[in-house]
Structure formats: C-alpha cells, structure tokens
Amino acid sequence: MFKKEFKTIDEQIQILKKRGLTINDIESASRYLLTNNYYNIINGYSKPFLEEKEKYINGASFDEVSRLYFFDKEIKQTLFNAILDAEHHLKSLFAHRFAEIHKGDPEAYLNVSAYNDDYSQDIAWTITNFARIIRSNRRYDNNSIKYYIDNYGAVPIWVIVDYLNFGDLLTLIKISPISLQNKLAEDLISFIKANNPDFHKKFSPRVMISFIKNIHETRNICAHNNRLIYSSCRADGKYFKYLHSQYNIKPEDPRNTVYTTFISLQCFISRTEYAKLNNTIRKRMKTLDNHLFSIETNSILDLLGFPNDWYNLPPIQQG
C-alpha cells in the first residue's frame, strides 16, 4: 500500500519550516514549489543543507536550496551545449574517415564486413538501426535521406550520421576496426593541441572511447534534467597522463566525475568552444558563491569533483 500522502503547498511549507529551513517569503516560496515540484527541488537539492535526515543546518534557507537547483540547471545547459559541439565534431570526423575507407560503396555501413567482428551483437543492432532510419525517413519529403535516395539511389554515411543519437555514435565508433579508430583519434589531436599547444603525445582509441562513454553518460544526465550534483559515471575514464597530470589527477584517483568529464571535453572541441564552456561554468559558480551563506561553495564543487576554489582561477582567453 502506498503510504506517502498528498500534501498541499501550505503543508509542504510547514514541513520545511518545522525542519528548520528559513523561508523569508512564504508567497514566493509557495509559488516556486507549485511550478517546480517539491520532489525535484527539496528532495533533490536539500541534502547539502541538512544536518541530519529531517533537520536543516542553522541558517539554511529556501532561497539557497532554490538557488542550488538553478545553478545545477544552468551547469547542465552549459555542459549540454558543449557536448553537442563534441558530438557534431565526432560525427563529421567519423563520416569522413569511414567514407574514405569505403570509397565506391556509399552504404558500406549496412555491411557486416565494415566492422570489427568481435562485436557481433552490436553490429547486428547498428545495421538494423541504420535500416530503420532509412525506412522511416524515405517515406517523407523534405529530408536529406529521401533526397539522396530519389536523386542518387543511396544514402552515404555523411548524410545518415546526422540521424544518429550520441549513444548510436558511441556504438558505431566502438565497433569500428582499430584502423578507423586510430584515424579518428589522430584527427582529434588537433583539438588537444589547440587547447594544449605543447601537446606532442599520442591519443589512443582506448582513451578516446572511454572519454566518449563518460561524455555520453553526462550528456544523458543533462538532457533528461536529472541532478548533476552527486552524479558520477559508471566507470573511470582511462588515465591519460598528459591531460590528467596537468590537473594533479593521479592514476589511482577517480576519473568518473563531472570535473573529469569536463576536462576531457578539450579533446573533442575547439579552444574557443572549450574557453566558453570553462568561463561560463566559472561565472555560474561565482554567482552561486554570492548566494550561499549557510554552507561553503566548495562543498558543492566537491560534489561535482571540482577542486576547491576552482572558480577563482583566471578565465581562458576566448578567440
């Protein structure tokens, strides 16, 4: 039997006050809870302000909890936009290298022999997915798939790749032959060098794919508006000495945090794109710092894996 009873907004407010949360503007807080969902705001973002399960620390306020919710939302939007840039670059690079290998066969992606046969189940799923995308889009006007079928009789990889989601793209890269993965990893070095001019090492497919996996997981958190603070990826990204050592991350340290995913993005986006991401996150953290009084901002940075006082570092020059 379901034991959680419905609570009116007034009852929700009283519960919060009873637990020691300061609410300076009852009317504003009531309207906020009505339009933003008590469960999402309070259950999702109260934890850093709790002394124990149902007791807030001295001085904790509703304004701080709602501000933390807004901060988390803004960081997700910022990260998501940067991940869209990374996805765009990966699709373009992959399509070019795949087409280069399979000259004369525009639909080689429908052929089992185009992939690494160690991944038979993923290959079958990928080919079925490609066929489904073509089948569902060829029936409708005003899309590139129908245009290419009508005018050229086939849909090349550089057209259909834009119909894949990030998870599809990750699988496609994972099941590709190591020769193609190497070409893709080598192409990405241009982004690494743009963000780190003295870089002269190799970027291996193993590291590349592990980074993409964690970027994909973080992307899903952002896209589905789940809570970013307290989140972590299922596995550590592979240790990339050149990159991680710059940020004092040792091989034994966790590499599944928002922070490690954030720094890995400089392997997939331009210097201008990364500078914008970096500087925007800093601004959001500084704004949060101006609105937190009962807890330290560093406690929130820690939940995201960022070093203490990270937002006080100088910005990256853009352009």
C-alpha positions in Angstrom: 0.0 0.0 0.0 1.3 3.5 -0.9 2.0 5.4 2.3 3.0 8.8 1.0 0.0 11.1 1.3 -0.6 14.1 -0.9 0.5 17.4 0.7 -0.8 20.8 -0.2 1.7 23.6 -0.8 0.9 25.1 2.6 1.5 21.7 4.3 4.8 21.4 2.3 5.9 24.9 3.6 5.0 23.9 7.2 7.1 20.7 6.9 10.1 22.7 5.7 9.8 25.3 8.5 9.4 22.5 11.1 12.6 21.0 9.9 14.4 24.4 10.4 14.5 25.8 6.9 14.3 29.6 6.8 11.6 30.9 4.4 11.7 34.6 4.1 8.9 35.0 1.5 6.1 32.4 2.0 4.2 33.5 -1.0 7.1 33.4 -3.3 8.3 30.0 -2.0 4.7 28.6 -2.4 4.6 29.7 -6.0 8.0 28.3 -6.6 7.1 24.9 -5.2 3.9 24.9 -7.2 5.7 25.5 -10.5 8.9 23.5 -9.9 7.8 20.4 -8.0 8.6 19.8 -4.3 10.2 16.5 -5.0 12.6 17.9 -7.6 13.6 20.9 -5.5 13.6 19.8 -1.9 14.4 16.1 -2.2 16.9 16.7 -5.0 18.8 19.7 -3.6 18.3 19.8 0.2 20.9 17.3 1.1 23.9 19.7 1.3 21.9 21.8 3.7 20.9 19.0 6.1 22.4 18.4 9.5 20.6 15.1 9.7 17.8 13.4 7.8 15.0 15.8 8.6 16.8 18.7 10.2 18.4 21.6 8.3 21.7 23.2 9.4 21.4 26.5 11.2 20.7 29.4 8.8 19.8 27.3 5.8 17.2 29.0 3.7 14.7 28.2 0.9 16.5 30.7 -1.2 19.7 28.8 -1.0 18.1 25.5 -1.9 16.3 27.0 -4.9 19.5 28.8 -6.0 21.4 25.5 -5.9 18.7 23.9 -8.1 19.0 26.8 -10.6 22.8 26.5 -10.5 22.6 22.8 -11.3 20.2 23.5 -14.1 22.5 26.2 -15.6 25.6 24.0 -15.5 23.7 21.2 -17.2 22.6 23.5 -20.0 26.2 24.8 -20.4 27.7 21.3 -20.5 25.0 20.0 -22.8 25.8 22.7 -25.4 29.5 21.9 -25.3 28.7 18.1 -25.6 26.6 18.9 -28.7 29.7 20.6 -30.2 31.7 17.5 -29.4 29.0 15.3 -31.0 29.0 17.4 -34.1 32.8 17.2 -34.5 32.8 13.4 -33.9 30.1 12.8 -36.5 31.9 14.8 -39.1 35.2 13.2 -38.5 33.8 9.7 -38.4 31.8 10.2 -41.6 34.8 11.5 -43.4 37.2 8.7 -42.4 34.5 5.9 -42.9 33.7 7.2 -46.4 37.5 7.5 -47.2 38.0 3.8 -46.3 34.9 2.7 -48.3 35.2 4.6 -51.5 32.7 3.4 -54.1 30.4 1.9 -51.6 28.2 4.7 -50.1 26.2 2.3 -48.0 29.1 0.3 -46.6 27.7 0.9 -43.1 25.0 -1.7 -43.9 27.7 -4.3 -44.5 28.9 -6.6 -41.6 32.4 -6.6 -43.0 32.8 -2.9 -42.3 33.0 -3.5 -38.6 35.1 -5.4 -36.0 33.6 -8.8 -35.8 34.4 -9.0 -32.1 31.1 -7.1 -31.6 28.6 -9.2 -33.4 25.6 -8.3 -31.4 26.3 -4.5 -31.5 27.0 -4.8 -35.3 23.6 -6.5 -35.9 21.9 -3.8 -33.8 23.7 -1.0 -35.6 22.9 -2.3 -39.1 19.2 -2.8 -38.1 19.1 0.7 -36.7 20.6 2.2 -39.9 18.0 0.3 -42.0 15.2 1.5 -39.7 16.3 5.2 -40.0 16.4 4.9 -43.8 13.0 3.1 -43.9 11.3 5.6 -41.6 12.6 8.7 -43.4 12.4 7.7 -47.1 8.6 8.0 -46.9 8.6 11.7 -46.1 9.5 14.7 -48.2 11.9 17.5 -47.1 14.6 15.4 -45.5 18.1 14.5 -46.8 17.6 10.8 -46.7 14.7 10.9 -49.2 16.5 13.4 -51.3 19.6 11.2 -51.7 17.5 8.1 -52.4 15.5 9.9 -55.0 18.5 11.6 -56.7 21.4 9.2 -56.1 19.9 5.9 -55.2 21.8 5.6 -51.9 22.3 7.3 -48.6 26.0 8.0 -47.8 27.5 7.9 -44.3 27.9 11.7 -44.2 24.1 12.1 -44.6 22.8 9.3 -42.3 25.3 10.0 -39.5 23.3 13.2 -38.6 20.3 11.0 -37.8 22.2 9.1 -35.1 22.0 10.0 -31.4 25.1 10.1 -29.3 24.6 6.6 -28.0 24.4 5.3 -31.6 27.5 7.2 -32.5 29.4 5.8 -29.5 28.5 2.2 -30.5 29.5 2.9 -34.1 32.9 4.1 -33.0 33.3 1.2 -30.6 32.6 -1.5 -33.3 34.7 0.1 -36.0 38.1 -1.5 -37.0 41.0 -0.3 -35.0 42.5 1.3 -38.1 39.5 3.6 -38.3 39.6 4.3 -34.6 43.2 5.3 -34.9 42.5 7.7 -37.7 39.7 9.3 -35.6 41.9 9.5 -32.5 44.7 11.1 -34.6 42.2 13.7 -36.0 41.2 14.6 -32.5 44.8 15.6 -31.6 44.1 18.9 -33.4 41.6 19.8 -30.7 44.0 18.6 -27.9 46.8 20.8 -29.4 44.5 23.8 -29.8 43.7 23.6 -26.1 47.2 22.5 -25.1 49.8 23.9 -27.6 52.7 21.9 -26.2 51.0 18.5 -26.6 53.1 16.1 -28.7 51.9 12.7 -27.5 49.6 10.1 -28.9 45.8 9.9 -28.2 44.9 6.2 -28.1 41.5 4.8 -29.2 41.1 3.2 -25.8 41.4 6.5 -24.0 39.2 8.2 -26.6 36.4 5.7 -26.3 36.4 5.8 -22.5 36.1 9.6 -22.6 33.3 9.4 -25.1 31.5 6.9 -22.9 31.6 9.3 -19.9 30.7 12.3 -22.0 27.7 10.3 -23.2 26.6 9.5 -19.7 26.9 13.1 -18.6 25.0 14.2 -21.7 22.1 12.0 -20.7 22.0 13.5 -17.2 21.9 16.9 -18.7 19.4 16.1 -21.5 16.9 14.4 -19.1 17.3 17.2 -16.5 18.5 14.8 -13.8 20.5 16.0 -10.8 24.1 16.7 -11.8 25.5 17.2 -8.2 26.1 13.8 -6.6 26.2 12.2 -10.1 29.0 10.1 -11.4 29.7 8.0 -14.4 29.7 4.2 -14.1 33.4 3.7 -14.8 36.6 5.8 -14.7 37.8 7.2 -17.9 41.2 5.7 -18.9 44.2 7.5 -17.5 45.6 10.0 -20.0 48.8 11.1 -18.4 49.4 14.3 -20.3 45.9 15.6 -19.6 45.3 14.3 -16.1 48.7 15.2 -14.7 48.1 18.9 -15.6 45.2 18.8 -13.1 47.0 16.8 -10.4 44.9 13.7 -11.1 46.9 10.6 -10.3 46.3 7.1 -11.8 44.6 6.0 -8.6 42.3 9.0 -8.4 38.6 8.8 -9.5 38.0 9.8 -13.1 34.2 9.4 -13.3 33.2 12.8 -12.0 31.6 15.8 -13.7 35.0 17.5 -13.4 37.0 14.8 -15.2 34.3 14.6 -17.9 34.6 18.4 -18.2 38.4 18.5 -18.7 38.1 15.6 -21.2 36.0 17.7 -23.5 39.1 19.7 -24.5 40.0 16.6 -26.6 36.8 17.0 -28.7 36.0 20.7 -29.0 37.9 23.8 -30.2 39.8 26.2 -28.0 37.0 28.8 -28.4 34.3 26.3 -27.5 36.3 25.0 -24.5 37.1 28.5 -23.3 33.4 29.4 -23.5 32.5 26.3 -21.5 35.2 26.8 -18.9 34.4 30.5 -18.4 30.7 30.1 -18.3 31.0 27.4 -15.6 33.3 29.7 -13.6 30.7 32.6 -13.8 27.9 30.3 -12.6 30.0 29.1 -9.7 30.8 32.7 -8.7 27.2 33.6 -8.8 26.3 30.6 -6.6 29.1 31.7 -4.2 27.3 35.1 -3.8 24.1 33.4 -2.8 25.3 30.7 -0.4 25.6 31.7 3.3 25.0 28.6 5.4 27.4 26.3 3.6 30.7 26.7 1.7 30.6 26.8 -2.1 33.5 24.4 -2.1 31.2 21.7 -0.7 29.2 22.0 -3.9 32.3 21.9 -6.0 33.4 18.8 -4.3 30.1 17.1 -5.2 30.9 17.8 -8.8 34.6 16.7 -8.4 36.0 20.2 -8.9 39.0 21.3 -6.8 38.4 23.8 -4.0 38.2 27.5 -5.2 38.4 26.4 -8.9 36.1 29.2 -9.9 38.7 31.8 -8.7 41.3 30.7 -11.3 41.7 33.1 -14.2 39.5 32.6 -17.2 40.7 31.2 -20.5 41.1 33.8 -23.2 38.5 33.3 -25.9 39.1 33.9 -29.6 
